[in-house]
Amino acid sequence: NLTLEQLLQRGLQNSEHALRDQPLSRAALLSALGEAHHGLGRYEPAEQLLTEALELRRSNLPAGHPLVIDSLSQLAELRHVLGLRESAEQLCSEALALLERFPPERPTDSAEASWSKPAHELATARGRALLARVLADRGHYDGARSELDLALPVMQEQLGNRHRDVLLARITFASVLMAKNQDQELLADSLKELNAAG
């Protein structure tokens, strides 16, 4: 019987040979393996895999391609978990800048790379929510609050109040309000909504 770790390692080894001439397929596999390692708490291999996936996508896709932005976001999330907040903030900012530069009405160079409007809005909201977590952890509460004010309504509308990403954004929002010791009524409402969703 193979362990999950052995299966992940085997998948990586197979990709090095079988997908050598297919960089985008290799990037997709590296991304999936990186996310699996991240989920297992194996952060060092996750960072290596997600970094390589991002590099492959950047060198083989137009800048605003959804997969490039997805890779930026995955690596930003991991670096945030690792406490590399400055790097996480830079990656979030880069992803958000690309989302702004390539709205759904202005597709990238390839037709399959364009976003639907709801997908673009959700990717932007998720990016803002992640950036808010990073900013809050760095003590930049006003910036975090601004990002959350833009992100939460879109995420709630598209994902619902019980979705993991919405709950994380709500927790960040509550922590920002507590840290600033402001708007106690809004904080109380936010905590009630969290309890109701939980």
Disulfide bonds with the S-S distance in Angstrom:
none
